[in-house]
Amino acid sequence: MASEKYIAIRQAILNKHQVIAEYHGKIRKLCPHAIGHTNGKEYALFYQFDGESNSRTIDKNDPTKNWRCLNIAELVDLYVVPGEWHTSLNHTKQQTCIKDIDLEVEY
């Protein structure tokens, strides 16, 4: 059975809504593009358009570097909000973070 966070992110994909959440102590502003499972765990592929990151800062000059594959269980204080949809020119590149895809954004 899917977690509440999984269901919320899945709905955000369907409606092209933003997700705001804390991940590893950093507030992130994200647009989810794909959701599913890898090794039995829930994962989502997000385009991070604002906020902070432990791995690298948001690159306004090269948005192709702002993709994040996040373990849904590790997202805290998740909110789905309507707002401008953000993506990158390389959004159609095959993703590798989710083994069993449940849903992807339609372009």
Secondary structure, 3 states (H helix, E strand, C coil): CCCHHHHHHHHHHHHCCEEEEEECCEEEEEEEEEEEEECCEEEEEEEEEEECCCCCCCCCCCHHHCEEEEEHHHEEEEEEECCCCCCCCCCCCCCCCCCEEEEECCC
